[in-house]
Amino acid sequence: MAFTTWTALKEQMLDDLASGKTTMGEYEVSSGGTVRRFNFRSYVDWMKIFQMVEQRAAAETGSVVGRTFAKNGGGGRW
């Protein structure tokens, strides 16, 4: 299957997860002039791809919230 956005691929992957199609297959994304193809042969492979696709879909929609502060991990002493 070929997709033109990461968000569309994420939605298809969620549909595939619901229907149990996560053990073997292929996805293709054509975004920004680049074609990327992902093959998976197990659920573990599928999950790795899904995590990456989820991050790219979030960046694509602008829903990624970056860190805005640095937290001091110590007890306040330098």
Secondary structure by P-SEA (a helix, b strand, c coil): cccccaaaaaaaaaaaaaaccccccccccccccbbbbbbbccaaaaaaaaaaaaaaaaaaaccccccccccccccccc
